[in-house]
């Protein structure tokens, strides 16, 4: 599979959180970024179809209207 290199500049605090998440998940920062981008793209595609992103915990639901 052909790949394109992308340089992304993020604030140090966000990088620290990204590193911690990657370590916690046993992934590279690149893997976390790819997964986050895939989720963002899926969310935007579904929004175009009128869907909403929701998080549910127990009987409580939180709706994110826009991403």
Secondary structure by P-SEA (a helix, b strand, c coil): cbbbbbbbbbcaaaaaaaaaaaaaacccaaaaaaaaaaaaaaaaaaaaabbbbbbbcccbbbbbccc
